[in-house]
Amino acid sequence: MRPINDGHVAEPGLAVVEVAAADDETAFAVQELLAAQWAIAPADRTTREPGEPGVRLRCFLDLRQRPDS
């Protein structure tokens, strides 16, 4: 995964969430739970780190906004 840059967390209420899960289905289910509560920039794929178990997913949250705004 690319490094998190200053713009991703430049203001209070912005967050980067990294999910580690056993499989893609679980990682995307967690992302959906987050999207139901806050505005997010969702990930469209997971990544696998060589030598590490499971998959990783990173999404960007804006806690200042509700998903329907």
mmCIF file of the N, C-alpha and C atoms, coordinates in Angstrom:
data_MODEL
# 
_entry.id   MODEL 
# 
loop_
_atom_site.group_PDB 
_atom_site.id 
_atom_site.type_symbol 
_atom_site.label_atom_id 
_atom_site.label_alt_id 
_atom_site.label_comp_id 
_atom_site.label_asym_id 
_atom_site.label_entity_id 
_atom_site.label_seq_id 
_atom_site.pdbx_PDB_ins_code 
_atom_site.Cartn_x 
_atom_site.Cartn_y 
_atom_site.Cartn_z 
_atom_site.occupancy 
_atom_site.B_iso_or_equiv 
_atom_site.pdbx_formal_charge 
_atom_site.auth_seq_id 
_atom_site.auth_comp_id 
_atom_site.auth_asym_id 
_atom_site.auth_atom_id 
_atom_site.pdbx_PDB_model_num 
ATOM 1   N N  . MET A 1 1  ? 0.836   -1.179  0.000  1.00 0.00 ? 1  MET A N  1 
ATOM 2   C CA . MET A 1 1  ? 0.000   0.000   0.000  1.00 0.00 ? 1  MET A CA 1 
ATOM 3   C C  . MET A 1 1  ? 0.883   1.244   0.000  1.00 0.00 ? 1  MET A C  1 
ATOM 4   N N  . ARG A 1 2  ? 0.359   2.264   -0.639 1.00 0.00 ? 2  ARG A N  1 
ATOM 5   C CA . ARG A 1 2  ? 1.082   3.532   -0.637 1.00 0.00 ? 2  ARG A CA 1 
ATOM 6   C C  . ARG A 1 2  ? 1.037   4.153   0.763  1.00 0.00 ? 2  ARG A C  1 
ATOM 7   N N  . PRO A 1 3  ? 2.037   4.979   1.068  1.00 0.00 ? 3  PRO A N  1 
ATOM 8   C CA . PRO A 1 3  ? 2.025   5.653   2.373  1.00 0.00 ? 3  PRO A CA 1 
ATOM 9   C C  . PRO A 1 3  ? 0.836   6.603   2.490  1.00 0.00 ? 3  PRO A C  1 
ATOM 10  N N  . ILE A 1 4  ? 0.415   6.832   3.721  1.00 0.00 ? 4  ILE A N  1 
ATOM 11  C CA . ILE A 1 4  ? -0.622  7.816   4.004  1.00 0.00 ? 4  ILE A CA 1 
ATOM 12  C C  . ILE A 1 4  ? 0.029   9.190   3.902  1.00 0.00 ? 4  ILE A C  1 
ATOM 13  N N  . ASN A 1 5  ? -0.614  10.127  3.183  1.00 0.00 ? 5  ASN A N  1 
ATOM 14  C CA . ASN A 1 5  ? -0.009  11.455  3.076  1.00 0.00 ? 5  ASN A CA 1 
ATOM 15  C C  . ASN A 1 5  ? -0.736  12.456  3.961  1.00 0.00 ? 5  ASN A C  1 
ATOM 16  N N  . ASP A 1 6  ? -0.138  13.618  4.135  1.00 0.00 ? 6  ASP A N  1 
ATOM 17  C CA . ASP A 1 6  ? -0.681  14.650  5.019  1.00 0.00 ? 6  ASP A CA 1 
ATOM 18  C C  . ASP A 1 6  ? -2.108  15.041  4.669  1.00 0.00 ? 6  ASP A C  1 
ATOM 19  N N  . GLY A 1 7  ? -2.451  15.049  3.403  1.00 0.00 ? 7  GLY A N  1 
ATOM 20  C CA . GLY A 1 7  ? -3.795  15.433  2.982  1.00 0.00 ? 7  GLY A CA 1 
ATOM 21  C C  . GLY A 1 7  ? -4.880  14.491  3.478  1.00 0.00 ? 7  GLY A C  1 
ATOM 22  N N  . HIS A 1 8  ? -4.534  13.245  3.688  1.00 0.00 ? 8  HIS A N  1 
ATOM 23  C CA . HIS A 1 8  ? -5.512  12.256  4.155  1.00 0.00 ? 8  HIS A CA 1 
ATOM 24  C C  . HIS A 1 8  ? -5.984  12.531  5.576  1.00 0.00 ? 8  HIS A C  1 
ATOM 25  N N  . VAL A 1 9  ? -5.160  13.199  6.367  1.00 0.00 ? 9  VAL A N  1 
ATOM 26  C CA . VAL A 1 9  ? -5.493  13.478  7.768  1.00 0.00 ? 9  VAL A CA 1 
ATOM 27  C C  . VAL A 1 9  ? -5.223  14.950  8.112  1.00 0.00 ? 9  VAL A C  1 
ATOM 28  N N  . ALA A 1 10 ? -5.452  15.823  7.139  1.00 0.00 ? 10 ALA A N  1 
ATOM 29  C CA . ALA A 1 10 ? -5.099  17.235  7.284  1.00 0.00 ? 10 ALA A CA 1 
ATOM 30  C C  . ALA A 1 10 ? -5.973  17.999  8.272  1.00 0.00 ? 10 ALA A C  1 
ATOM 31  N N  . GLU A 1 11 ? -7.173  17.520  8.540  1.00 0.00 ? 11 GLU A N  1 
ATOM 32  C CA . GLU A 1 11 ? -8.097  18.237  9.414  1.00 0.00 ? 11 GLU A CA 1 
ATOM 33  C C  . GLU A 1 11 ? -8.741  17.264  10.396 1.00 0.00 ? 11 GLU A C  1 
ATOM 34  N N  . PRO A 1 12 ? -9.187  17.803  11.552 1.00 0.00 ? 12 PRO A N  1 
ATOM 35  C CA . PRO A 1 12 ? -9.947  16.949  12.466 1.00 0.00 ? 12 PRO A CA 1 
ATOM 36  C C  . PRO A 1 12 ? -11.184 16.387  11.756 1.00 0.00 ? 12 PRO A C  1 
ATOM 37  N N  . GLY A 1 13 ? -11.456 15.140  11.974 1.00 0.00 ? 13 GLY A N  1 
ATOM 38  C CA . GLY A 1 13 ? -12.600 14.492  11.347 1.00 0.00 ? 13 GLY A CA 1 
ATOM 39  C C  . GLY A 1 13 ? -12.243 13.642  10.145 1.00 0.00 ? 13 GLY A C  1 
ATOM 40  N N  . LEU A 1 14 ? -11.026 13.771  9.629  1.00 0.00 ? 14 LEU A N  1 
ATOM 41  C CA . LEU A 1 14 ? -10.567 12.928  8.529  1.00 0.00 ? 14 LEU A CA 1 
ATOM 42  C C  . LEU A 1 14 ? -9.764  11.773  9.103  1.00 0.00 ? 14 LEU A C  1 
ATOM 43  N N  . ALA A 1 15 ? -9.962  10.581  8.554  1.00 0.00 ? 15 ALA A N  1 
ATOM 44  C CA . ALA A 1 15 ? -9.268  9.409   9.075  1.00 0.00 ? 15 ALA A CA 1 
ATOM 45  C C  . ALA A 1 15 ? -8.979  8.417   7.957  1.00 0.00 ? 15 ALA A C  1 
ATOM 46  N N  . VAL A 1 16 ? -7.940  7.662   8.152  1.00 0.00 ? 16 VAL A N  1 
ATOM 47  C CA . VAL A 1 16 ? -7.605  6.550   7.274  1.00 0.00 ? 16 VAL A CA 1 
ATOM 48  C C  . VAL A 1 16 ? -7.819  5.282   8.091  1.00 0.00 ? 16 VAL A C  1 
ATOM 49  N N  . VAL A 1 17 ? -8.575  4.345   7.525  1.00 0.00 ? 17 VAL A N  1 
ATOM 50  C CA . VAL A 1 17 ? -8.847  3.086   8.218  1.00 0.00 ? 17 VAL A CA 1 
ATOM 51  C C  . VAL A 1 17 ? -8.258  1.955   7.391  1.00 0.00 ? 17 VAL A C  1 
ATOM 52  N N  . GLU A 1 18 ? -7.432  1.156   8.027  1.00 0.00 ? 18 GLU A N  1 
ATOM 53  C CA . GLU A 1 18 ? -6.893  -0.026  7.386  1.00 0.00 ? 18 GLU A CA 1 
ATOM 54  C C  . GLU A 1 18 ? -7.516  -1.250  8.051  1.00 0.00 ? 18 GLU A C  1 
ATOM 55  N N  . VAL A 1 19 ? -8.074  -2.108  7.231  1.00 0.00 ? 19 VAL A N  1 
ATOM 56  C CA . VAL A 1 19 ? -8.736  -3.314  7.705  1.00 0.00 ? 19 VAL A CA 1 
ATOM 57  C C  . VAL A 1 19 ? -7.855  -4.506  7.347  1.00 0.00 ? 19 VAL A C  1 
ATOM 58  N N  . ALA A 1 20 ? -7.610  -5.348  8.310  1.00 0.00 ? 20 ALA A N  1 
ATOM 59  C CA . ALA A 1 20 ? -6.946  -6.627  8.062  1.00 0.00 ? 20 ALA A CA 1 
ATOM 60  C C  . ALA A 1 20 ? -7.995  -7.704  8.300  1.00 0.00 ? 20 ALA A C  1 
ATOM 61  N N  . ALA A 1 21 ? -8.175  -8.575  7.312  1.00 0.00 ? 21 ALA A N  1 
ATOM 62  C CA . ALA A 1 21 ? -9.220  -9.592  7.404  1.00 0.00 ? 21 ALA A CA 1 
ATOM 63  C C  . ALA A 1 21 ? -8.728  -10.894 6.766  1.00 0.00 ? 21 ALA A C  1 
ATOM 64  N N  . ALA A 1 22 ? -9.442  -11.956 7.068  1.00 0.00 ? 22 ALA A N  1 
ATOM 65  C CA . ALA A 1 22 ? -9.082  -13.266 6.530  1.00 0.00 ? 22 ALA A CA 1 
ATOM 66  C C  . ALA A 1 22 ? -9.303  -13.352 5.022  1.00 0.00 ? 22 ALA A C  1 
ATOM 67  N N  . ASP A 1 23 ? -10.328 -12.613 4.513  1.00 0.00 ? 23 ASP A N  1 
ATOM 68  C CA . ASP A 1 23 ? -10.658 -12.719 3.092  1.00 0.00 ? 23 ASP A CA 1 
ATOM 69  C C  . ASP A 1 23 ? -11.299 -11.423 2.598  1.00 0.00 ? 23 ASP A C  1 
ATOM 70  N N  . ASP A 1 24 ? -11.440 -11.328 1.281  1.00 0.00 ? 24 ASP A N  1 
ATOM 71  C CA . ASP A 1 24 ? -12.021 -10.135 0.661  1.00 0.00 ? 24 ASP A CA 1 
ATOM 72  C C  . ASP A 1 24 ? -13.436 -9.862  1.165  1.00 0.00 ? 24 ASP A C  1 
ATOM 73  N N  . GLU A 1 25 ? -14.242 -10.908 1.260  1.00 0.00 ? 25 GLU A N  1 
ATOM 74  C CA . GLU A 1 25 ? -15.637 -10.731 1.670  1.00 0.00 ? 25 GLU A CA 1 
ATOM 75  C C  . GLU A 1 25 ? -15.732 -10.054 3.035  1.00 0.00 ? 25 GLU A C  1 
ATOM 76  N N  . THR A 1 26 ? -14.908 -10.479 3.965  1.00 0.00 ? 26 THR A N  1 
ATOM 77  C CA . THR A 1 26 ? -14.928 -9.891  5.307  1.00 0.00 ? 26 THR A CA 1 
ATOM 78  C C  . THR A 1 26 ? -14.449 -8.444  5.274  1.00 0.00 ? 26 THR A C  1 
ATOM 79  N N  . ALA A 1 27 ? -13.377 -8.172  4.546  1.00 0.00 ? 27 ALA A N  1 
ATOM 80  C CA . ALA A 1 27 ? -12.846 -6.812  4.462  1.00 0.00 ? 27 ALA A CA 1 
ATOM 81  C C  . ALA A 1 27 ? -13.884 -5.857  3.873  1.00 0.00 ? 27 ALA A C  1 
ATOM 82  N N  . PHE A 1 28 ? -14.559 -6.277  2.808  1.00 0.00 ? 28 PHE A N  1 
ATOM 83  C CA . PHE A 1 28 ? -15.568 -5.405  2.192  1.00 0.00 ? 28 PHE A CA 1 
ATOM 84  C C  . PHE A 1 28 ? -16.809 -5.256  3.070  1.00 0.00 ? 28 PHE A C  1 
ATOM 85  N N  . ALA A 1 29 ? -17.123 -6.272  3.873  1.00 0.00 ? 29 ALA A N  1 
ATOM 86  C CA . ALA A 1 29 ? -18.247 -6.161  4.815  1.00 0.00 ? 29 ALA A CA 1 
ATOM 87  C C  . ALA A 1 29 ? -17.951 -5.088  5.869  1.00 0.00 ? 29 ALA A C  1 
ATOM 88  N N  . VAL A 1 30 ? -16.718 -5.036  6.347  1.00 0.00 ? 30 VAL A N  1 
ATOM 89  C CA . VAL A 1 30 ? -16.341 -4.003  7.313  1.00 0.00 ? 30 VAL A CA 1 
ATOM 90  C C  . VAL A 1 30 ? -16.438 -2.621  6.654  1.00 0.00 ? 30 VAL A C  1 
ATOM 91  N N  . GLN A 1 31 ? -15.978 -2.518  5.429  1.00 0.00 ? 31 GLN A N  1 
ATOM 92  C CA . GLN A 1 31 ? -16.069 -1.245  4.712  1.00 0.00 ? 31 GLN A CA 1 
ATOM 93  C C  . GLN A 1 31 ? -17.533 -0.796  4.578  1.00 0.00 ? 31 GLN A C  1 
ATOM 94  N N  . GLU A 1 32 ? -18.426 -1.723  4.296  1.00 0.00 ? 32 GLU A N  1 
ATOM 95  C CA . GLU A 1 32 ? -19.846 -1.385  4.180  1.00 0.00 ? 32 GLU A CA 1 
ATOM 96  C C  . GLU A 1 32 ? -20.412 -0.885  5.509  1.00 0.00 ? 32 GLU A C  1 
ATOM 97  N N  . LEU A 1 33 ? -19.997 -1.482  6.604  1.00 0.00 ? 33 LEU A N  1 
ATOM 98  C CA . LEU A 1 33 ? -20.434 -1.015  7.925  1.00 0.00 ? 33 LEU A CA 1 
ATOM 99  C C  . LEU A 1 33 ? -19.984 0.421   8.165  1.00 0.00 ? 33 LEU A C  1 
ATOM 100 N N  . LEU A 1 34 ? -18.756 0.736   7.801  1.00 0.00 ? 34 LEU A N  1 
ATOM 101 C CA . LEU A 1 34 ? -18.260 2.106   7.946  1.00 0.00 ? 34 LEU A CA 1 
ATOM 102 C C  . LEU A 1 34 ? -19.029 3.069   7.045  1.00 0.00 ? 34 LEU A C  1 
ATOM 103 N N  . ALA A 1 35 ? -19.306 2.640   5.815  1.00 0.00 ? 35 ALA A N  1 
ATOM 104 C CA . ALA A 1 35 ? -20.007 3.497   4.852  1.00 0.00 ? 35 ALA A CA 1 
ATOM 105 C C  . ALA A 1 35 ? -21.438 3.795   5.280  1.00 0.00 ? 35 ALA A C  1 
ATOM 106 N N  . ALA A 1 36 ? -22.019 2.939   6.092  1.00 0.00 ? 36 ALA A N  1 
ATOM 107 C CA . ALA A 1 36 ? -23.381 3.183   6.577  1.00 0.00 ? 36 ALA A CA 1 
ATOM 108 C C  . ALA A 1 36 ? -23.425 4.302   7.609  1.00 0.00 ? 36 ALA A C  1 
ATOM 109 N N  . GLN A 1 37 ? -22.286 4.608   8.216  1.00 0.00 ? 37 GLN A N  1 
ATOM 110 C CA . GLN A 1 37 ? -22.228 5.611   9.272  1.00 0.00 ? 37 GLN A CA 1 
ATOM 111 C C  . GLN A 1 37 ? -21.603 6.938   8.848  1.00 0.00 ? 37 GLN A C  1 
ATOM 112 N N  . TRP A 1 38 ? -20.612 6.887   7.975  1.00 0.00 ? 38 TRP A N  1 
ATOM 113 C CA . TRP A 1 38 ? -19.855 8.080   7.600  1.00 0.00 ? 38 TRP A CA 1 
ATOM 114 C C  . TRP A 1 38 ? -19.607 8.113   6.099  1.00 0.00 ? 38 TRP A C  1 
ATOM 115 N N  . ALA A 1 39 ? -19.275 9.307   5.628  1.00 0.00 ? 39 ALA A N  1 
ATOM 116 C CA . ALA A 1 39 ? -18.872 9.459   4.232  1.00 0.00 ? 39 ALA A CA 1 
ATOM 117 C C  . ALA A 1 39 ? -17.481 8.843   4.079  1.00 0.00 ? 39 ALA A C  1 
ATOM 118 N N  . ILE A 1 40 ? -17.316 8.001   3.084  1.00 0.00 ? 40 ILE A N  1 
ATOM 119 C CA . ILE A 1 40 ? -16.012 7.375   2.867  1.00 0.00 ? 40 ILE A CA 1 
ATOM 120 C C  . ILE A 1 40 ? -15.631 7.426   1.396  1.00 0.00 ? 40 ILE A C  1 
ATOM 121 N N  . ALA A 1 41 ? -14.332 7.324   1.157  1.00 0.00 ? 41 ALA A N  1 
ATOM 122 C CA . ALA A 1 41 ? -13.805 7.044   -0.171 1.00 0.00 ? 41 ALA A CA 1 
ATOM 123 C C  . ALA A 1 41 ? -13.460 5.564   -0.129 1.00 0.00 ? 41 ALA A C  1 
ATOM 124 N N  . PRO A 1 42 ? -14.317 4.721   -0.702 1.00 0.00 ? 42 PRO A N  1 
ATOM 125 C CA . PRO A 1 42 ? -14.140 3.275   -0.546 1.00 0.00 ? 42 PRO A CA 1 
ATOM 126 C C  . PRO A 1 42 ? -13.005 2.721   -1.391 1.00 0.00 ? 42 PRO A C  1 
ATOM 127 N N  . ALA A 1 43 ? -12.500 1.599   -0.940 1.00 0.00 ? 43 ALA A N  1 
ATOM 128 C CA . ALA A 1 43 ? -11.513 0.848   -1.709 1.00 0.00 ? 43 ALA A CA 1 
ATOM 129 C C  . ALA A 1 43 ? -12.257 -0.065  -2.678 1.00 0.00 ? 43 ALA A C  1 
ATOM 130 N N  . ASP A 1 44 ? -11.673 -0.305  -3.831 1.00 0.00 ? 44 ASP A N  1 
ATOM 131 C CA . ASP A 1 44 ? -12.309 -1.206  -4.795 1.00 0.00 ? 44 ASP A CA 1 
ATOM 132 C C  . ASP A 1 44 ? -11.619 -2.562  -4.858 1.00 0.00 ? 44 ASP A C  1 
ATOM 133 N N  . ARG A 1 45 ? -10.517 -2.700  -4.106 1.00 0.00 ? 45 ARG A N  1 
ATOM 134 C CA . ARG A 1 45 ? -9.813  -3.982  -4.073 1.00 0.00 ? 45 ARG A CA 1 
ATOM 135 C C  . ARG A 1 45 ? -9.039  -4.096  -2.769 1.00 0.00 ? 45 ARG A C  1 
ATOM 136 N N  . THR A 1 46 ? -8.666  -5.302  -2.446 1.00 0.00 ? 46 THR A N  1 
ATOM 137 C CA . THR A 1 46 ? -7.814  -5.563  -1.287 1.00 0.00 ? 46 THR A CA 1 
ATOM 138 C C  . THR A 1 46 ? -6.400  -5.832  -1.783 1.00 0.00 ? 46 THR A C  1 
ATOM 139 N N  . THR A 1 47 ? -5.469  -5.860  -0.845 1.00 0.00 ? 47 THR A N  1 
ATOM 140 C CA . THR A 1 47 ? -4.090  -6.217  -1.182 1.00 0.00 ? 47 THR A CA 1 
ATOM 141 C C  . THR A 1 47 ? -3.648  -7.353  -0.272 1.00 0.00 ? 47 THR A C  1 
ATOM 142 N N  . ARG A 1 48 ? -2.652  -8.076  -0.736 1.00 0.00 ? 48 ARG A N  1 
ATOM 143 C CA . ARG A 1 48 ? -2.048  -9.147  0.057  1.00 0.00 ? 48 ARG A CA 1 
ATOM 144 C C  . ARG A 1 48 ? -0.575  -8.806  0.233  1.00 0.00 ? 48 ARG A C  1 
ATOM 145 N N  . GLU A 1 49 ? -0.115  -8.882  1.472  1.00 0.00 ? 49 GLU A N  1 
ATOM 146 C CA . GLU A 1 49 ? 1.297   -8.645  1.774  1.00 0.00 ? 49 GLU A CA 1 
ATOM 147 C C  . GLU A 1 49 ? 2.005   -9.998  1.815  1.00 0.00 ? 49 GLU A C  1 
ATOM 148 N N  . PRO A 1 50 ? 3.058   -10.166 1.042  1.00 0.00 ? 50 PRO A N  1 
ATOM 149 C CA . PRO A 1 50 ? 3.781   -11.440 1.066  1.00 0.00 ? 50 PRO A CA 1 
ATOM 150 C C  . PRO A 1 50 ? 4.234   -11.792 2.482  1.00 0.00 ? 50 PRO A C  1 
ATOM 151 N N  . GLY A 1 51 ? 3.991   -13.021 2.868  1.00 0.00 ? 51 GLY A N  1 
ATOM 152 C CA . GLY A 1 51 ? 4.400   -13.510 4.175  1.00 0.00 ? 51 GLY A CA 1 
ATOM 153 C C  . GLY A 1 51 ? 3.460   -13.158 5.316  1.00 0.00 ? 51 GLY A C  1 
ATOM 154 N N  . GLU A 1 52 ? 2.404   -12.377 5.032  1.00 0.00 ? 52 GLU A N  1 
ATOM 155 C CA . GLU A 1 52 ? 1.427   -12.028 6.068  1.00 0.00 ? 52 GLU A CA 1 
ATOM 156 C C  . GLU A 1 52 ? 0.092   -12.697 5.745  1.00 0.00 ? 52 GLU A C  1 
ATOM 157 N N  . PRO A 1 53 ? -0.638  -13.099 6.782  1.00 0.00 ? 53 PRO A N  1 
ATOM 158 C CA . PRO A 1 53 ? -1.922  -13.769 6.531  1.00 0.00 ? 53 PRO A CA 1 
ATOM 159 C C  . PRO A 1 53 ? -3.002  -12.783 6.089  1.00 0.00 ? 53 PRO A C  1 
ATOM 160 N N  . GLY A 1 54 ? -3.980  -13.274 5.364  1.00 0.00 ? 54 GLY A N  1 
ATOM 161 C CA . GLY A 1 54 ? -5.168  -12.499 5.024  1.00 0.00 ? 54 GLY A CA 1 
ATOM 162 C C  . GLY A 1 54 ? -4.946  -11.392 4.011  1.00 0.00 ? 54 GLY A C  1 
ATOM 163 N N  . VAL A 1 55 ? -5.879  -10.459 4.012  1.00 0.00 ? 55 VAL A N  1 
ATOM 164 C CA . VAL A 1 55 ? -5.869  -9.339  3.073  1.00 0.00 ? 55 VAL A CA 1 
ATOM 165 C C  . VAL A 1 55 ? -5.935  -8.026  3.841  1.00 0.00 ? 55 VAL A C  1 
ATOM 166 N N  . ARG A 1 56 ? -5.597  -6.951  3.145  1.00 0.00 ? 56 ARG A N  1 
ATOM 167 C CA . ARG A 1 56 ? -5.676  -5.603  3.702  1.00 0.00 ? 56 ARG A CA 1 
ATOM 168 C C  . ARG A 1 56 ? -6.550  -4.755  2.799  1.00 0.00 ? 56 ARG A C  1 
ATOM 169 N N  . LEU A 1 57 ? -7.255  -3.817  3.421  1.00 0.00 ? 57 LEU A N  1 
ATOM 170 C CA . LEU A 1 57 ? -8.096  -2.871  2.683  1.00 0.00 ? 57 LEU A CA 1 
ATOM 171 C C  . LEU A 1 57 ? -7.946  -1.522  3.378  1.00 0.00 ? 57 LEU A C  1 
ATOM 172 N N  . ARG A 1 58 ? -7.804  -0.452  2.611  1.00 0.00 ? 58 ARG A N  1 
ATOM 173 C CA . ARG A 1 58 ? -7.686  0.888   3.181  1.00 0.00 ? 58 ARG A CA 1 
ATOM 174 C C  . ARG A 1 58 ? -8.788  1.769   2.595  1.00 0.00 ? 58 ARG A C  1 
ATOM 175 N N  . CYS A 1 59 ? -9.506  2.457   3.482  1.00 0.00 ? 59 CYS A N  1 
ATOM 176 C CA . CYS A 1 59 ? -10.496 3.434   3.020  1.00 0.00 ? 59 CYS A CA 1 
ATOM 177 C C  . CYS A 1 59 ? -10.313 4.718   3.814  1.00 0.00 ? 59 CYS A C  1 
ATOM 178 N N  . PHE A 1 60 ? -10.858 5.792   3.281  1.00 0.00 ? 60 PHE A N  1 
ATOM 179 C CA . PHE A 1 60 ? -10.681 7.114   3.847  1.00 0.00 ? 60 PHE A CA 1 
ATOM 180 C C  . PHE A 1 60 ? -12.030 7.621   4.321  1.00 0.00 ? 60 PHE A C  1 
ATOM 181 N N  . LEU A 1 61 ? -12.099 8.021   5.589  1.00 0.00 ? 61 LEU A N  1 
ATOM 182 C CA . LEU A 1 61 ? -13.360 8.470   6.196  1.00 0.00 ? 61 LEU A CA 1 
ATOM 183 C C  . LEU A 1 61 ? -13.358 9.974   6.401  1.00 0.00 ? 61 LEU A C  1 
ATOM 184 N N  . ASP A 1 62 ? -14.532 10.541  6.271  1.00 0.00 ? 62 ASP A N  1 
ATOM 185 C CA . ASP A 1 62 ? -14.769 11.933  6.655  1.00 0.00 ? 62 ASP A CA 1 
ATOM 186 C C  . ASP A 1 62 ? -15.867 11.897  7.714  1.00 0.00 ? 62 ASP A C  1 
ATOM 187 N N  . LEU A 1 63 ? -15.464 11.938  8.982  1.00 0.00 ? 63 LEU A N  1 
ATOM 188 C CA . LEU A 1 63 ? -16.414 11.831  10.085 1.00 0.00 ? 63 LEU A CA 1 
ATOM 189 C C  . LEU A 1 63 ? -17.301 13.055  10.209 1.00 0.00 ? 63 LEU A C  1 
ATOM 190 N N  . ARG A 1 64 ? -16.977 14.119  9.477  1.00 0.00 ? 64 ARG A N  1 
ATOM 191 C CA . ARG A 1 64 ? -17.772 15.353  9.533  1.00 0.00 ? 64 ARG A CA 1 
ATOM 192 C C  . ARG A 1 64 ? -19.021 15.248  8.695  1.00 0.00 ? 64 ARG A C  1 
ATOM 193 N N  . GLN A 1 65 ? -19.084 14.264  7.811  1.00 0.00 ? 65 GLN A N  1 
ATOM 194 C CA . GLN A 1 65 ? -20.212 14.127  6.890  1.00 0.00 ? 65 GLN A CA 1 
ATOM 195 C C  . GLN A 1 65 ? -20.929 12.806  7.108  1.00 0.00 ? 65 GLN A C  1 
ATOM 196 N N  . ARG A 1 66 ? -22.238 12.839  7.001  1.00 0.00 ? 66 ARG A N  1 
ATOM 197 C CA . ARG A 1 66 ? -23.034 11.619  7.010  1.00 0.00 ? 66 ARG A CA 1 
ATOM 198 C C  . ARG A 1 66 ? -23.022 11.058  5.584  1.00 0.00 ? 66 ARG A C  1 
ATOM 199 N N  . PRO A 1 67 ? -23.253 9.769   5.408  1.00 0.00 ? 67 PRO A N  1 
ATOM 200 C CA . PRO A 1 67 ? -23.192 9.194   4.060  1.00 0.00 ? 67 PRO A CA 1 
ATOM 201 C C  . PRO A 1 67 ? -24.278 9.713   3.114  1.00 0.00 ? 67 PRO A C  1 
ATOM 202 N N  . ASP A 1 68 ? -25.371 10.241  3.640  1.00 0.00 ? 68 ASP A N  1 
ATOM 203 C CA . ASP A 1 68 ? -26.455 10.723  2.778  1.00 0.00 ? 68 ASP A CA 1 
ATOM 204 C C  . ASP A 1 68 ? -26.356 12.209  2.466  1.00 0.00 ? 68 ASP A C  1 
ATOM 205 N N  . SER A 1 69 ? -25.271 12.868  2.895  1.00 0.00 ? 69 SER A N  1 
ATOM 206 C CA . SER A 1 69 ? -25.140 14.305  2.620  1.00 0.00 ? 69 SER A CA 1 
ATOM 207 C C  . SER A 1 69 ? -24.275 14.563  1.405  1.00 0.00 ? 69 SER A C  1 
# 
